[in-house]
């Protein structure tokens, strides 16, 4: 995966399973996207109100 995809997962913008379905992640184990969804799951996506 590239840095953009990693940031989307890390900051909670997209679920890993959705990125895998879109072809942004190479999946070798079919159970991995669901496990990653649980591992990186957040209740709310990160947000910053400052404009920098």
mmCIF entry with sequence, helices, sheets and N, C-alpha, C, O atoms, coordinates in Angstrom:
data_MODEL
# 
_entry.id   MODEL 
# 
_entity.id                         1 
_entity.type                       polymer 
_entity.pdbx_number_of_molecules   1 
# 
_entity_poly.entity_id                      1 
_entity_poly.type                           'polypeptide(L)' 
_entity_poly.nstd_linkage                   no 
_entity_poly.nstd_monomer                   no 
_entity_poly.pdbx_seq_one_letter_code       
;(UNK)(UNK)(UNK)(UNK)(UNK)(UNK)(UNK)(UNK)(UNK)(UNK)(UNK)(UNK)(UNK)(UNK)(UNK)(UNK)
(UNK)(UNK)(UNK)(UNK)(UNK)(UNK)(UNK)(UNK)(UNK)(UNK)(UNK)(UNK)(UNK)(UNK)(UNK)(UNK)
(UNK)(UNK)(UNK)(UNK)(UNK)(UNK)(UNK)(UNK)(UNK)(UNK)(UNK)(UNK)(UNK)(UNK)(UNK)(UNK)
(UNK)(UNK)(UNK)(UNK)
;
_entity_poly.pdbx_seq_one_letter_code_can   XXXXXXXXXXXXXXXXXXXXXXXXXXXXXXXXXXXXXXXXXXXXXXXXXXXX 
_entity_poly.pdbx_strand_id                 A 
# 
loop_
_entity_poly_seq.entity_id 
_entity_poly_seq.num 
_entity_poly_seq.mon_id 
_entity_poly_seq.hetero 
1 1  UNK n 
1 2  UNK n 
1 3  UNK n 
1 4  UNK n 
1 5  UNK n 
1 6  UNK n 
1 7  UNK n 
1 8  UNK n 
1 9  UNK n 
1 10 UNK n 
1 11 UNK n 
1 12 UNK n 
1 13 UNK n 
1 14 UNK n 
1 15 UNK n 
1 16 UNK n 
1 17 UNK n 
1 18 UNK n 
1 19 UNK n 
1 20 UNK n 
1 21 UNK n 
1 22 UNK n 
1 23 UNK n 
1 24 UNK n 
1 25 UNK n 
1 26 UNK n 
1 27 UNK n 
1 28 UNK n 
1 29 UNK n 
1 30 UNK n 
1 31 UNK n 
1 32 UNK n 
1 33 UNK n 
1 34 UNK n 
1 35 UNK n 
1 36 UNK n 
1 37 UNK n 
1 38 UNK n 
1 39 UNK n 
1 40 UNK n 
1 41 UNK n 
1 42 UNK n 
1 43 UNK n 
1 44 UNK n 
1 45 UNK n 
1 46 UNK n 
1 47 UNK n 
1 48 UNK n 
1 49 UNK n 
1 50 UNK n 
1 51 UNK n 
1 52 UNK n 
# 
_struct_asym.id          A 
_struct_asym.entity_id   1 
# 
loop_
_struct_conf.conf_type_id 
_struct_conf.id 
_struct_conf.pdbx_PDB_helix_id 
_struct_conf.beg_label_comp_id 
_struct_conf.beg_label_asym_id 
_struct_conf.beg_label_seq_id 
_struct_conf.pdbx_beg_PDB_ins_code 
_struct_conf.end_label_comp_id 
_struct_conf.end_label_asym_id 
_struct_conf.end_label_seq_id 
_struct_conf.pdbx_end_PDB_ins_code 
_struct_conf.beg_auth_comp_id 
_struct_conf.beg_auth_asym_id 
_struct_conf.beg_auth_seq_id 
_struct_conf.end_auth_comp_id 
_struct_conf.end_auth_asym_id 
_struct_conf.end_auth_seq_id 
_struct_conf.pdbx_PDB_helix_class 
_struct_conf.details 
_struct_conf.pdbx_PDB_helix_length 
HELX_P HELX_P1 AA1 UNK A 3  ? UNK A 10 ? UNK A 3  UNK A 10 1 ? 8 
HELX_P HELX_P2 AA2 UNK A 16 ? UNK A 21 ? UNK A 16 UNK A 21 1 ? 6 
HELX_P HELX_P3 AA3 UNK A 32 ? UNK A 40 ? UNK A 32 UNK A 40 1 ? 9 
# 
_struct_conf_type.id          HELX_P 
_struct_conf_type.criteria    ? 
_struct_conf_type.reference   ? 
# 
loop_
_atom_site.group_PDB 
_atom_site.id 
_atom_site.type_symbol 
_atom_site.label_atom_id 
_atom_site.label_alt_id 
_atom_site.label_comp_id 
_atom_site.label_asym_id 
_atom_site.label_entity_id 
_atom_site.label_seq_id 
_atom_site.pdbx_PDB_ins_code 
_atom_site.Cartn_x 
_atom_site.Cartn_y 
_atom_site.Cartn_z 
_atom_site.occupancy 
_atom_site.B_iso_or_equiv 
_atom_site.pdbx_formal_charge 
_atom_site.auth_seq_id 
_atom_site.auth_comp_id 
_atom_site.auth_asym_id 
_atom_site.auth_atom_id 
_atom_site.pdbx_PDB_model_num 
ATOM 1   N N  . UNK A 1 1  ? 0.838   -1.166  0.000  1.00 0.00 ? 1  UNK A N  1 
ATOM 2   C CA . UNK A 1 1  ? 0.000   0.000   0.000  1.00 0.00 ? 1  UNK A CA 1 
ATOM 3   C C  . UNK A 1 1  ? 0.888   1.236   0.000  1.00 0.00 ? 1  UNK A C  1 
ATOM 4   O O  . UNK A 1 1  ? 2.041   1.193   0.431  1.00 0.00 ? 1  UNK A O  1 
ATOM 5   N N  . UNK A 1 2  ? 0.339   2.317   -0.483 1.00 0.00 ? 2  UNK A N  1 
ATOM 6   C CA . UNK A 1 2  ? 1.094   3.560   -0.473 1.00 0.00 ? 2  UNK A CA 1 
ATOM 7   C C  . UNK A 1 2  ? 0.769   4.358   0.791  1.00 0.00 ? 2  UNK A C  1 
ATOM 8   O O  . UNK A 1 2  ? -0.095  3.971   1.577  1.00 0.00 ? 2  UNK A O  1 
ATOM 9   N N  . UNK A 1 3  ? 1.464   5.464   0.970  1.00 0.00 ? 3  UNK A N  1 
ATOM 10  C CA . UNK A 1 3  ? 1.301   6.272   2.177  1.00 0.00 ? 3  UNK A CA 1 
ATOM 11  C C  . UNK A 1 3  ? -0.114  6.829   2.296  1.00 0.00 ? 3  UNK A C  1 
ATOM 12  O O  . UNK A 1 3  ? -0.652  6.920   3.399  1.00 0.00 ? 3  UNK A O  1 
ATOM 13  N N  . UNK A 1 4  ? -0.709  7.196   1.191  1.00 0.00 ? 4  UNK A N  1 
ATOM 14  C CA . UNK A 1 4  ? -2.072  7.732   1.215  1.00 0.00 ? 4  UNK A CA 1 
ATOM 15  C C  . UNK A 1 4  ? -3.055  6.703   1.752  1.00 0.00 ? 4  UNK A C  1 
ATOM 16  O O  . UNK A 1 4  ? -3.912  7.029   2.573  1.00 0.00 ? 4  UNK A O  1 
ATOM 17  N N  . UNK A 1 5  ? -2.936  5.470   1.292  1.00 0.00 ? 5  UNK A N  1 
ATOM 18  C CA . UNK A 1 5  ? -3.815  4.397   1.755  1.00 0.00 ? 5  UNK A CA 1 
ATOM 19  C C  . UNK A 1 5  ? -3.598  4.120   3.232  1.00 0.00 ? 5  UNK A C  1 
ATOM 20  O O  . UNK A 1 5  ? -4.559  3.936   3.979  1.00 0.00 ? 5  UNK A O  1 
ATOM 21  N N  . UNK A 1 6  ? -2.350  4.090   3.654  1.00 0.00 ? 6  UNK A N  1 
ATOM 22  C CA . UNK A 1 6  ? -2.048  3.878   5.071  1.00 0.00 ? 6  UNK A CA 1 
ATOM 23  C C  . UNK A 1 6  ? -2.655  4.982   5.925  1.00 0.00 ? 6  UNK A C  1 
ATOM 24  O O  . UNK A 1 6  ? -3.202  4.704   6.992  1.00 0.00 ? 6  UNK A O  1 
ATOM 25  N N  . UNK A 1 7  ? -2.567  6.221   5.477  1.00 0.00 ? 7  UNK A N  1 
ATOM 26  C CA . UNK A 1 7  ? -3.151  7.341   6.227  1.00 0.00 ? 7  UNK A CA 1 
ATOM 27  C C  . UNK A 1 7  ? -4.668  7.206   6.321  1.00 0.00 ? 7  UNK A C  1 
ATOM 28  O O  . UNK A 1 7  ? -5.251  7.498   7.365  1.00 0.00 ? 7  UNK A O  1 
ATOM 29  N N  . UNK A 1 8  ? -5.314  6.764   5.236  1.00 0.00 ? 8  UNK A N  1 
ATOM 30  C CA . UNK A 1 8  ? -6.769  6.586   5.259  1.00 0.00 ? 8  UNK A CA 1 
ATOM 31  C C  . UNK A 1 8  ? -7.175  5.554   6.298  1.00 0.00 ? 8  UNK A C  1 
ATOM 32  O O  . UNK A 1 8  ? -8.194  5.711   6.970  1.00 0.00 ? 8  UNK A O  1 
ATOM 33  N N  . UNK A 1 9  ? -6.383  4.505   6.429  1.00 0.00 ? 9  UNK A N  1 
ATOM 34  C CA . UNK A 1 9  ? -6.673  3.460   7.420  1.00 0.00 ? 9  UNK A CA 1 
ATOM 35  C C  . UNK A 1 9  ? -6.366  3.972   8.827  1.00 0.00 ? 9  UNK A C  1 
ATOM 36  O O  . UNK A 1 9  ? -7.183  3.836   9.739  1.00 0.00 ? 9  UNK A O  1 
ATOM 37  N N  . UNK A 1 10 ? -5.183  4.558   8.994  1.00 0.00 ? 10 UNK A N  1 
ATOM 38  C CA . UNK A 1 10 ? -4.726  4.986   10.318 1.00 0.00 ? 10 UNK A CA 1 
ATOM 39  C C  . UNK A 1 10 ? -5.626  6.054   10.913 1.00 0.00 ? 10 UNK A C  1 
ATOM 40  O O  . UNK A 1 10 ? -5.902  6.026   12.112 1.00 0.00 ? 10 UNK A O  1 
ATOM 41  N N  . UNK A 1 11 ? -6.087  6.990   10.104 1.00 0.00 ? 11 UNK A N  1 
ATOM 42  C CA . UNK A 1 11 ? -6.922  8.079   10.611 1.00 0.00 ? 11 UNK A CA 1 
ATOM 43  C C  . UNK A 1 11 ? -8.407  7.726   10.650 1.00 0.00 ? 11 UNK A C  1 
ATOM 44  O O  . UNK A 1 11 ? -9.218  8.536   11.100 1.00 0.00 ? 11 UNK A O  1 
ATOM 45  N N  . UNK A 1 12 ? -8.772  6.543   10.189 1.00 0.00 ? 12 UNK A N  1 
ATOM 46  C CA . UNK A 1 12 ? -10.152 6.089   10.289 1.00 0.00 ? 12 UNK A CA 1 
ATOM 47  C C  . UNK A 1 12 ? -11.066 6.599   9.199  1.00 0.00 ? 12 UNK A C  1 
ATOM 48  O O  . UNK A 1 12 ? -12.288 6.524   9.333  1.00 0.00 ? 12 UNK A O  1 
ATOM 49  N N  . UNK A 1 13 ? -10.495 7.123   8.111  1.00 0.00 ? 13 UNK A N  1 
ATOM 50  C CA . UNK A 1 13 ? -11.324 7.649   7.035  1.00 0.00 ? 13 UNK A CA 1 
ATOM 51  C C  . UNK A 1 13 ? -12.016 6.536   6.262  1.00 0.00 ? 13 UNK A C  1 
ATOM 52  O O  . UNK A 1 13 ? -13.184 6.669   5.897  1.00 0.00 ? 13 UNK A O  1 
ATOM 53  N N  . UNK A 1 14 ? -11.312 5.445   6.009  1.00 0.00 ? 14 UNK A N  1 
ATOM 54  C CA . UNK A 1 14 ? -11.848 4.310   5.247  1.00 0.00 ? 14 UNK A CA 1 
ATOM 55  C C  . UNK A 1 14 ? -11.527 3.018   5.974  1.00 0.00 ? 14 UNK A C  1 
ATOM 56  O O  . UNK A 1 14 ? -10.492 2.904   6.630  1.00 0.00 ? 14 UNK A O  1 
ATOM 57  N N  . UNK A 1 15 ? -12.420 2.044   5.853  1.00 0.00 ? 15 UNK A N  1 
ATOM 58  C CA . UNK A 1 15 ? -12.168 0.716   6.410  1.00 0.00 ? 15 UNK A CA 1 
ATOM 59  C C  . UNK A 1 15 ? -11.220 -0.051  5.480  1.00 0.00 ? 15 UNK A C  1 
ATOM 60  O O  . UNK A 1 15 ? -11.319 0.091   4.261  1.00 0.00 ? 15 UNK A O  1 
ATOM 61  N N  . UNK A 1 16 ? -10.321 -0.846  6.016  1.00 0.00 ? 16 UNK A N  1 
ATOM 62  C CA . UNK A 1 16 ? -9.422  -1.627  5.183  1.00 0.00 ? 16 UNK A CA 1 
ATOM 63  C C  . UNK A 1 16 ? -10.159 -2.549  4.208  1.00 0.00 ? 16 UNK A C  1 
ATOM 64  O O  . UNK A 1 16 ? -9.687  -2.760  3.092  1.00 0.00 ? 16 UNK A O  1 
ATOM 65  N N  . UNK A 1 17 ? -11.294 -3.093  4.607  1.00 0.00 ? 17 UNK A N  1 
ATOM 66  C CA . UNK A 1 17 ? -12.033 -3.978  3.698  1.00 0.00 ? 17 UNK A CA 1 
ATOM 67  C C  . UNK A 1 17 ? -12.547 -3.202  2.484  1.00 0.00 ? 17 UNK A C  1 
ATOM 68  O O  . UNK A 1 17 ? -12.578 -3.740  1.378  1.00 0.00 ? 17 UNK A O  1 
ATOM 69  N N  . UNK A 1 18 ? -12.949 -1.951  2.679  1.00 0.00 ? 18 UNK A N  1 
ATOM 70  C CA . UNK A 1 18 ? -13.406 -1.132  1.557  1.00 0.00 ? 18 UNK A CA 1 
ATOM 71  C C  . UNK A 1 18 ? -12.245 -0.797  0.629  1.00 0.00 ? 18 UNK A C  1 
ATOM 72  O O  . UNK A 1 18 ? -12.406 -0.789  -0.592 1.00 0.00 ? 18 UNK A O  1 
ATOM 73  N N  . UNK A 1 19 ? -11.083 -0.523  1.199  1.00 0.00 ? 19 UNK A N  1 
ATOM 74  C CA . UNK A 1 19 ? -9.904  -0.229  0.379  1.00 0.00 ? 19 UNK A CA 1 
ATOM 75  C C  . UNK A 1 19 ? -9.440  -1.472  -0.376 1.00 0.00 ? 19 UNK A C  1 
ATOM 76  O O  . UNK A 1 19 ? -8.978  -1.377  -1.513 1.00 0.00 ? 19 UNK A O  1 
ATOM 77  N N  . UNK A 1 20 ? -9.564  -2.630  0.255  1.00 0.00 ? 20 UNK A N  1 
ATOM 78  C CA . UNK A 1 20 ? -9.212  -3.875  -0.433 1.00 0.00 ? 20 UNK A CA 1 
ATOM 79  C C  . UNK A 1 20 ? -10.157 -4.131  -1.600 1.00 0.00 ? 20 UNK A C  1 
ATOM 80  O O  . UNK A 1 20 ? -9.724  -4.554  -2.672 1.00 0.00 ? 20 UNK A O  1 
ATOM 81  N N  . UNK A 1 21 ? -11.443 -3.876  -1.395 1.00 0.00 ? 21 UNK A N  1 
ATOM 82  C CA . UNK A 1 21 ? -12.422 -4.067  -2.466 1.00 0.00 ? 21 UNK A CA 1 
ATOM 83  C C  . UNK A 1 21 ? -12.184 -3.098  -3.621 1.00 0.00 ? 21 UNK A C  1 
ATOM 84  O O  . UNK A 1 21 ? -12.486 -3.414  -4.772 1.00 0.00 ? 21 UNK A O  1 
ATOM 85  N N  . UNK A 1 22 ? -11.641 -1.917  -3.315 1.00 0.00 ? 22 UNK A N  1 
ATOM 86  C CA . UNK A 1 22 ? -11.363 -0.928  -4.350 1.00 0.00 ? 22 UNK A CA 1 
ATOM 87  C C  . UNK A 1 22 ? -10.012 -1.158  -5.028 1.00 0.00 ? 22 UNK A C  1 
ATOM 88  O O  . UNK A 1 22 ? -9.653  -0.441  -5.962 1.00 0.00 ? 22 UNK A O  1 
ATOM 89  N N  . UNK A 1 23 ? -9.263  -2.161  -4.557 1.00 0.00 ? 23 UNK A N  1 
ATOM 90  C CA . UNK A 1 23 ? -7.973  -2.461  -5.166 1.00 0.00 ? 23 UNK A CA 1 
ATOM 91  C C  . UNK A 1 23 ? -6.821  -1.629  -4.630 1.00 0.00 ? 23 UNK A C  1 
ATOM 92  O O  . UNK A 1 23 ? -5.744  -1.616  -5.227 1.00 0.00 ? 23 UNK A O  1 
ATOM 93  N N  . UNK A 1 24 ? -7.022  -0.938  -3.521 1.00 0.00 ? 24 UNK A N  1 
ATOM 94  C CA . UNK A 1 24 ? -5.958  -0.114  -2.934 1.00 0.00 ? 24 UNK A CA 1 
ATOM 95  C C  . UNK A 1 24 ? -5.033  -0.935  -2.046 1.00 0.00 ? 24 UNK A C  1 
ATOM 96  O O  . UNK A 1 24 ? -3.932  -0.490  -1.722 1.00 0.00 ? 24 UNK A O  1 
ATOM 97  N N  . UNK A 1 25 ? -5.469  -2.135  -1.647 1.00 0.00 ? 25 UNK A N  1 
ATOM 98  C CA . UNK A 1 25 ? -4.665  -3.042  -0.823 1.00 0.00 ? 25 UNK A CA 1 
ATOM 99  C C  . UNK A 1 25 ? -4.523  -4.381  -1.521 1.00 0.00 ? 25 UNK A C  1 
ATOM 100 O O  . UNK A 1 25 ? -5.472  -4.879  -2.126 1.00 0.00 ? 25 UNK A O  1 
ATOM 101 N N  . UNK A 1 26 ? -3.344  -4.958  -1.435 1.00 0.00 ? 26 UNK A N  1 
ATOM 102 C CA . UNK A 1 26 ? -3.139  -6.315  -1.937 1.00 0.00 ? 26 UNK A CA 1 
ATOM 103 C C  . UNK A 1 26 ? -3.442  -7.269  -0.787 1.00 0.00 ? 26 UNK A C  1 
ATOM 104 O O  . UNK A 1 26 ? -2.816  -7.187  0.269  1.00 0.00 ? 26 UNK A O  1 
ATOM 105 N N  . UNK A 1 27 ? -4.384  -8.160  -0.983 1.00 0.00 ? 27 UNK A N  1 
ATOM 106 C CA . UNK A 1 27 ? -4.818  -9.077  0.073  1.00 0.00 ? 27 UNK A CA 1 
ATOM 107 C C  . UNK A 1 27 ? -4.339  -10.488 -0.255 1.00 0.00 ? 27 UNK A C  1 
ATOM 108 O O  . UNK A 1 27 ? -4.651  -11.033 -1.314 1.00 0.00 ? 27 UNK A O  1 
ATOM 109 N N  . UNK A 1 28 ? -3.582  -11.065 0.662  1.00 0.00 ? 28 UNK A N  1 
ATOM 110 C CA . UNK A 1 28 ? -3.102  -12.443 0.489  1.00 0.00 ? 28 UNK A CA 1 
ATOM 111 C C  . UNK A 1 28 ? -3.922  -13.428 1.311  1.00 0.00 ? 28 UNK A C  1 
ATOM 112 O O  . UNK A 1 28 ? -4.042  -14.598 0.947  1.00 0.00 ? 28 UNK A O  1 
ATOM 113 N N  . UNK A 1 29 ? -4.484  -12.955 2.418  1.00 0.00 ? 29 UNK A N  1 
ATOM 114 C CA . UNK A 1 29 ? -5.328  -13.786 3.279  1.00 0.00 ? 29 UNK A CA 1 
ATOM 115 C C  . UNK A 1 29 ? -6.735  -13.191 3.259  1.00 0.00 ? 29 UNK A C  1 
ATOM 116 O O  . UNK A 1 29 ? -6.918  -12.050 3.683  1.00 0.00 ? 29 UNK A O  1 
ATOM 117 N N  . UNK A 1 30 ? -7.727  -13.932 2.781  1.00 0.00 ? 30 UNK A N  1 
ATOM 118 C CA . UNK A 1 30 ? -9.082  -13.390 2.674  1.00 0.00 ? 30 UNK A CA 1 
ATOM 119 C C  . UNK A 1 30 ? -9.674  -12.904 4.004  1.00 0.00 ? 30 UNK A C  1 
ATOM 120 O O  . UNK A 1 30 ? -10.587 -12.078 4.001  1.00 0.00 ? 30 UNK A O  1 
ATOM 121 N N  . UNK A 1 31 ? -9.174  -13.398 5.128  1.00 0.00 ? 31 UNK A N  1 
ATOM 122 C CA . UNK A 1 31 ? -9.690  -12.976 6.432  1.00 0.00 ? 31 UNK A CA 1 
ATOM 123 C C  . UNK A 1 31 ? -9.025  -11.692 6.925  1.00 0.00 ? 31 UNK A C  1 
ATOM 124 O O  . UNK A 1 31 ? -9.503  -11.085 7.883  1.00 0.00 ? 31 UNK A O  1 
ATOM 125 N N  . UNK A 1 32 ? -7.957  -11.276 6.301  1.00 0.00 ? 32 UNK A N  1 
ATOM 126 C CA . UNK A 1 32 ? -7.189  -10.120 6.780  1.00 0.00 ? 32 UNK A CA 1 
ATOM 127 C C  . UNK A 1 32 ? -7.963  -8.797  6.757  1.00 0.00 ? 32 UNK A C  1 
ATOM 128 O O  . UNK A 1 32 ? -7.871  -8.048  7.730  1.00 0.00 ? 32 UNK A O  1 
ATOM 129 N N  . UNK A 1 33 ? -8.721  -8.466  5.700  1.00 0.00 ? 33 UNK A N  1 
ATOM 130 C CA . UNK A 1 33 ? -9.433  -7.178  5.728  1.00 0.00 ? 33 UNK A CA 1 
ATOM 131 C C  . UNK A 1 33 ? -10.418 -7.053  6.894  1.00 0.00 ? 33 UNK A C  1 
ATOM 132 O O  . UNK A 1 33 ? -10.516 -5.987  7.502  1.00 0.00 ? 33 UNK A O  1 
ATOM 133 N N  . UNK A 1 34 ? -11.134 -8.108  7.206  1.00 0.00 ? 34 UNK A N  1 
ATOM 134 C CA . UNK A 1 34 ? -12.079 -8.060  8.332  1.00 0.00 ? 34 UNK A CA 1 
ATOM 135 C C  . UNK A 1 34 ? -11.332 -7.894  9.656  1.00 0.00 ? 34 UNK A C  1 
ATOM 136 O O  . UNK A 1 34 ? -11.775 -7.152  10.533 1.00 0.00 ? 34 UNK A O  1 
ATOM 137 N N  . UNK A 1 35 ? -10.206 -8.580  9.799  1.00 0.00 ? 35 UNK A N  1 
ATOM 138 C CA . UNK A 1 35 ? -9.398  -8.436  11.014 1.00 0.00 ? 35 UNK A CA 1 
ATOM 139 C C  . UNK A 1 35 ? -8.838  -7.021  11.120 1.00 0.00 ? 35 UNK A C  1 
ATOM 140 O O  . UNK A 1 35 ? -8.791  -6.452  12.210 1.00 0.00 ? 35 UNK A O  1 
ATOM 141 N N  . UNK A 1 36 ? -8.415  -6.455  9.999  1.00 0.00 ? 36 UNK A N  1 
ATOM 142 C CA . UNK A 1 36 ? -7.893  -5.088  9.996  1.00 0.00 ? 36 UNK A CA 1 
ATOM 143 C C  . UNK A 1 36 ? -8.998  -4.084  10.301 1.00 0.00 ? 36 UNK A C  1 
ATOM 144 O O  . UNK A 1 36 ? -8.743  -3.069  10.948 1.00 0.00 ? 36 UNK A O  1 
ATOM 145 N N  . UNK A 1 37 ? -10.220 -4.350  9.847  1.00 0.00 ? 37 UNK A N  1 
ATOM 146 C CA . UNK A 1 37 ? -11.355 -3.482  10.193 1.00 0.00 ? 37 UNK A CA 1 
ATOM 147 C C  . UNK A 1 37 ? -11.510 -3.397  11.706 1.00 0.00 ? 37 UNK A C  1 
ATOM 148 O O  . UNK A 1 37 ? -11.730 -2.318  12.256 1.00 0.00 ? 37 UNK A O  1 
ATOM 149 N N  . UNK A 1 38 ? -11.396 -4.533  12.368 1.00 0.00 ? 38 UNK A N  1 
ATOM 150 C CA . UNK A 1 38 ? -11.522 -4.571  13.820 1.00 0.00 ? 38 UNK A CA 1 
ATOM 151 C C  . UNK A 1 38 ? -10.337 -3.886  14.487 1.00 0.00 ? 38 UNK A C  1 
ATOM 152 O O  . UNK A 1 38 ? -10.511 -3.120  15.435 1.00 0.00 ? 38 UNK A O  1 
ATOM 153 N N  . UNK A 1 39 ? -9.143  -4.158  13.999 1.00 0.00 ? 39 UNK A N  1 
ATOM 154 C CA . UNK A 1 39 ? -7.930  -3.604  14.586 1.00 0.00 ? 39 UNK A CA 1 
ATOM 155 C C  . UNK A 1 39 ? -7.886  -2.081  14.487 1.00 0.00 ? 39 UNK A C  1 
ATOM 156 O O  . UNK A 1 39 ? -7.529  -1.410  15.455 1.00 0.00 ? 39 UNK A O  1 
ATOM 157 N N  . UNK A 1 40 ? -8.244  -1.534  13.336 1.00 0.00 ? 40 UNK A N  1 
ATOM 158 C CA . UNK A 1 40 ? -8.153  -0.093  13.115 1.00 0.00 ? 40 UNK A CA 1 
ATOM 159 C C  . UNK A 1 40 ? -9.489  0.630   13.285 1.00 0.00 ? 40 UNK A C  1 
ATOM 160 O O  . UNK A 1 40 ? -9.581  1.828   13.016 1.00 0.00 ? 40 UNK A O  1 
ATOM 161 N N  . UNK A 1 41 ? -10.506 -0.076  13.722 1.00 0.00 ? 41 UNK A N  1 
ATOM 162 C CA . UNK A 1 41 ? -11.831 0.521   13.850 1.00 0.00 ? 41 UNK A CA 1 
ATOM 163 C C  . UNK A 1 41 ? -11.868 1.651   14.872 1.00 0.00 ? 41 UNK A C  1 
ATOM 164 O O  . UNK A 1 41 ? -11.317 1.538   15.968 1.00 0.00 ? 41 UNK A O  1 
ATOM 165 N N  . UNK A 1 42 ? -12.518 2.725   14.499 1.00 0.00 ? 42 UNK A N  1 
ATOM 166 C CA . UNK A 1 42 ? -12.701 3.868   15.399 1.00 0.00 ? 42 UNK A CA 1 
ATOM 167 C C  . UNK A 1 42 ? -14.173 4.257   15.391 1.00 0.00 ? 42 UNK A C  1 
ATOM 168 O O  . UNK A 1 42 ? -14.888 3.992   14.425 1.00 0.00 ? 42 UNK A O  1 
ATOM 169 N N  . UNK A 1 43 ? -14.610 4.873   16.449 1.00 0.00 ? 43 UNK A N  1 
ATOM 170 C CA . UNK A 1 43 ? -15.989 5.316   16.521 1.00 0.00 ? 43 UNK A CA 1 
ATOM 171 C C  . UNK A 1 43 ? -16.254 6.551   15.691 1.00 0.00 ? 43 UNK A C  1 
ATOM 172 O O  . UNK A 1 43 ? -17.381 6.800   15.262 1.00 0.00 ? 43 UNK A O  1 
ATOM 173 N N  . UNK A 1 44 ? -15.203 7.324   15.470 1.00 0.00 ? 44 UNK A N  1 
ATOM 174 C CA . UNK A 1 44 ? -15.354 8.572   14.739 1.00 0.00 ? 44 UNK A CA 1 
ATOM 175 C C  . UNK A 1 44 ? -14.038 8.873   14.023 1.00 0.00 ? 44 UNK A C  1 
ATOM 176 O O  . UNK A 1 44 ? -12.964 8.718   14.604 1.00 0.00 ? 44 UNK A O  1 
ATOM 177 N N  . UNK A 1 45 ? -14.121 9.300   12.770 1.00 0.00 ? 45 UNK A N  1 
ATOM 178 C CA . UNK A 1 45 ? -12.918 9.626   12.004 1.00 0.00 ? 45 UNK A CA 1 
ATOM 179 C C  . UNK A 1 45 ? -12.217 10.840  12.603 1.00 0.00 ? 45 UNK A C  1 
ATOM 180 O O  . UNK A 1 45 ? -12.864 11.718  13.173 1.00 0.00 ? 45 UNK A O  1 
ATOM 181 N N  . UNK A 1 46 ? -10.892 10.885  12.472 1.00 0.00 ? 46 UNK A N  1 
ATOM 182 C CA . UNK A 1 46 ? -10.109 12.010  12.982 1.00 0.00 ? 46 UNK A CA 1 
ATOM 183 C C  . UNK A 1 46 ? -10.505 13.292  12.250 1.00 0.00 ? 46 UNK A C  1 
ATOM 184 O O  . UNK A 1 46 ? -10.832 13.269  11.063 1.00 0.00 ? 46 UNK A O  1 
ATOM 185 N N  . UNK A 1 47 ? -10.469 14.409  12.979 1.00 0.00 ? 47 UNK A N  1 
ATOM 186 C CA . UNK A 1 47 ? -10.821 15.692  12.386 1.00 0.00 ? 47 UNK A CA 1 
ATOM 187 C C  . UNK A 1 47 ? -10.071 16.791  13.119 1.00 0.00 ? 47 UNK A C  1 
ATOM 188 O O  . UNK A 1 47 ? -9.930  16.760  14.342 1.00 0.00 ? 47 UNK A O  1 
ATOM 189 N N  . UNK A 1 48 ? -9.605  17.738  12.370 1.00 0.00 ? 48 UNK A N  1 
ATOM 190 C CA . UNK A 1 48 ? -8.932  18.899  12.948 1.00 0.00 ? 48 UNK A CA 1 
ATOM 191 C C  . UNK A 1 48 ? -9.610  20.155  12.417 1.00 0.00 ? 48 UNK A C  1 
ATOM 192 O O  . UNK A 1 48 ? -9.783  20.304  11.208 1.00 0.00 ? 48 UNK A O  1 
ATOM 193 N N  . UNK A 1 49 ? -9.984  21.037  13.290 1.00 0.00 ? 49 UNK A N  1 
ATOM 194 C CA . UNK A 1 49 ? -10.664 22.251  12.881 1.00 0.00 ? 49 UNK A CA 1 
ATOM 195 C C  . UNK A 1 49 ? -9.737  23.378  12.490 1.00 0.00 ? 49 UNK A C  1 
ATOM 196 O O  . UNK A 1 49 ? -10.197 24.444  12.079 1.00 0.00 ? 49 UNK A O  1 
ATOM 197 N N  . UNK A 1 50 ? -8.427  23.160  12.610 1.00 0.00 ? 50 UNK A N  1 
ATOM 198 C CA . UNK A 1 50 ? -7.487  24.223  12.258 1.00 0.00 ? 50 UNK A CA 1 
ATOM 199 C C  . UNK A 1 50 ? -7.120  24.147  10.773 1.00 0.00 ? 50 UNK A C  1 
ATOM 200 O O  . UNK A 1 50 ? -7.040  23.067  10.189 1.00 0.00 ? 50 UNK A O  1 
ATOM 201 N N  . UNK A 1 51 ? -6.907  25.295  10.197 1.00 0.00 ? 51 UNK A N  1 
ATOM 202 C CA . UNK A 1 51 ? -6.496  25.367  8.788  1.00 0.00 ? 51 UNK A CA 1 
ATOM 203 C C  . UNK A 1 51 ? -5.017  25.735  8.761  1.00 0.00 ? 51 UNK A C  1 
ATOM 204 O O  . UNK A 1 51 ? -4.643  26.882  9.006  1.00 0.00 ? 51 UNK A O  1 
ATOM 205 N N  . UNK A 1 52 ? -4.199  24.759  8.462  1.00 0.00 ? 52 UNK A N  1 
ATOM 206 C CA . UNK A 1 52 ? -2.763  25.035  8.446  1.00 0.00 ? 52 UNK A CA 1 
ATOM 207 C C  . UNK A 1 52 ? -2.166  24.647  7.123  1.00 0.00 ? 52 UNK A C  1 
ATOM 208 O O  . UNK A 1 52 ? -0.963  24.805  6.918  1.00 0.00 ? 52 UNK A O  1 
# 
